[in-house]
């Protein structure tokens, strides 16, 4: 038997969305702490915010895609991989 703790509400953007990760192929993710595995099967990565072959790192890190991702936290519409993440630290 295990004690189950209630999940914290995640209504503020996670601090890890301010630490982008550049993958080997030049894709930029807003966070590098979690991969759900769905990215490989479906080709859809909810944390992907840009591609260095199309934009500069500065434009990606301060761009609309990352702003939309952070807004999703405020609206309560978190990406699937963020919902069960145990690394969440509110800003």
Helices and strands as residue ranges (DSSP letters): G 15-18, E 21-22, E 27-29, H 38-42, E 48-51, H 57-61, H 64-75, H 80-83
